[in-house]
Each structure stands twice: as structure tokens, then as C-alpha cells.
Amino acid sequence: MNYSIKYHKRNNKNANPNISLILLDWSVREQFHIFEWLDKQDVPRESYELIWVELYNRILPEVLEKSDVVITLNQKKKYHKHIGYNAGLLEAKGKVITICDSDAVFPENFVSSVSNFFGLNNFNNLRSAILMHYQWRTKSFYPKDLNDISELSNYKWLDLLPNVGACMSVLKDDAIRFGGFDEHKSYYGYLCGPYELGWRMINAGIPEVWHDESVALWHFAHPDPHGALTKQFSMKRWKEITYPHVDHHALTAVEGFSTGRMLPLKENPEIFELRMSRRMIGTEFEKKYAIITGPNGFRGIHRLKLYISFLSEPFMRMLYINLWESKLFDRIFGRDFLNSLKRKWKAINHG
């Protein structure tokens, strides 16, 4: 494990938020206008919570003040976003989790539109889906005097395209049911994203829905050439790619999507325990098999014992039929001794 989690602020209020927005930083965010735009939502503030996850160790006063939860992971060297997503997922109190850019501009009805989509006003009939959010992008930097959403029309925006790596909402229970976000080593760097979990959920038959374009997010360029939307090659950005990719999507995610995989290659151990604790097993007899191995499967020594038992079974049965049932064997060893051997043999075969 290349990180150590620390909670600087936790949501200890009695409030029961509908939505948990998980916002990531890896000591790169230059602007924190997201809090200003989320304060303008057309729903009560207590209906959603803000979970800020810093992958390294930077803590800023504004983040500490405006967020409901603040977590640092103190990761070393290359950052791993999925570990941050999972930290937020485990801390989330909402019925829905939303992963999105932590420096985006939000329309005023964003939270309410997500709530309406999932049917959060009726907890007995929640909608299971992968809700993907559009995001407008521009080469312009964020202006200091931007106060109203209508002023965004003053800037030139690129064509609106599906951006599966940016923002996604799912039911928290669904996220846990499918093992959370994959913590496999191939997801280090910036080419990962919430789509990895979304694609595995699609493999299970849960529908992907792209949200209404009218509630798309807006994202300004970063004030450095590596974050700008240019075609120029950047060695700094290239070094953040730690694994091959397919059209700027993580190779492991594309492979999992194409092969129909539904669980992560490396599951967060806390999410694994939580997911397994929610199983509903029909009989006490079956529960015996539900906890034999743990997440790593049968150990080599256990498999060896089972193979020895399997291979020795014909010999032991022949010995039982030809000798144990004979009167000569009974006279030599005694019936009590033979009965004890029978009990041990049955215990081995049924244990």
C-alpha cells in the first residue's frame, strides 16, 4: 500500500444527504470556484454533501471550510485516482455518489436533476443506472469576474462530446455491489476515471444514460500548457501515463469492458468486506462455503490436501470393502478400532 489515509474533517451532522459529490485533487487545482457554484444550487445545502479527497497531502483553508469531508491519502510518487474515489465512496452518506471534476462550473439545477433522475424522493423505488454527465470545454482560462451562468456564453466552447472520464453518478449501493473502483496498478496516472466502474456495471445489464445537455458542466482550461487543449506533445503529461491506453482510455478498463468483466482486478479490501457482508444466503449449510477462502481463493496447501484425499479415495474404498468388512480384520483389530477409523474417514471426506 503506497498511501496512508487521514481524515481532517468528517460529516458528523445528523443530516441525511441524498447525494455525495466526491471531488479529487492531487495538489494541482489552481481554482476553487466549484464551492461558489455549488452554493448556488436550487436545493437545500443539507441535501448533498461535498467530499474532498486530496491524493497527496495538501490542505487549503477554503477546502477545509467549504467541504463536509476532507481526506488526504499521502500517496507517494505517481497518483492513483481510483484509490481516492474509493476513499470517498466508503465515507459517503448519500444514496447517490457523483464523481466529477473539482474545478468545474455547475448549473444551478445540477444536484436537483441528479436527484430527480434517480428518484431520490422515493427511496423505495430508486433507479439503477449509470448517469454520465456532459461537460463543455474551452481553451479560455477561468475568469475572475464570472458571477452568473449566463455569462458563459461570452466564451468560445468546443463541440459537446461524450467525455466518459470526467463525471458520472451511480447509486452508492450499486458502486459497492460491483466492488467499487479498481485499484489495479495499471490505473496510476490521469487516464483512469469513473467510466471504469460504469463499464463493468454495463456488463451486468445496468443501463448507461447520458444526462440532459442542459445540465452539462462547464470546464475552463488550466493556466499551464500541459492542461490546455492543444495538440502539442508534452513530456510532462506523457510521463503521467503509466500503462498503454486505447483512445486515451485505460487499456485495463477497455479490456474489462470488451470481455464482460464485472468485478475489479484489485478490489479495495474494505469494499470487499462490505460487499460480502451484504450477501443473503438461503441456508446455514451454504454459509460454510461462503467464508472458506477469502478473496485470494484456496491456498496451495489446502488444494494439495484435497487432491491427496481425492486420489486416495478409490484405494481407501477398496480397503474398506475387502478388509474392514471381513471377519479376519475384525478379529485382528477389533470392531471399536474399525468404527473409529470409519468416523475419521467420513470426517475427512465431509470436512
KANOR-V811591 format. One record per run of one state. SS is the DSSP state (A for helix, B for strand, O for the rest). FROM is the first residue (numbers start at 1). TO is the last residue. Records with the same first field share a line. If there is no record, write none. Layout:
BEGIN
SS = FROM-TO ; FROM-TO
END
This chain:
BEGIN
O = 1-5 ; 10-18 ; 26-33 ; 39-44 ; 55-60 ; 67-68 ; 73-79 ; 92-95 ; 101-104 ; 106-109 ; 119-122 ; 126-129 ; 133-134 ; 142-148 ; 155-167 ; 178-184 ; 188-188 ; 190-194 ; 204-207 ; 211-212 ; 216-216 ; 222-234 ; 239-240 ; 242-244 ; 247-248 ; 260-268 ; 278-283 ; 291-299 ; 325-326 ; 334-334 ; 351-351
B = 6-9 ; 19-25 ; 48-54 ; 69-72 ; 80-80 ; 96-100 ; 105-105 ; 130-132 ; 135-141 ; 168-171 ; 189-189 ; 208-210 ; 217-221 ; 241-241 ; 245-246 ; 249-250
A = 34-38 ; 45-47 ; 61-66 ; 81-91 ; 110-118 ; 123-125 ; 149-154 ; 172-177 ; 185-187 ; 195-203 ; 213-215 ; 235-238 ; 251-259 ; 269-277 ; 284-290 ; 300-324 ; 327-333 ; 335-350
END
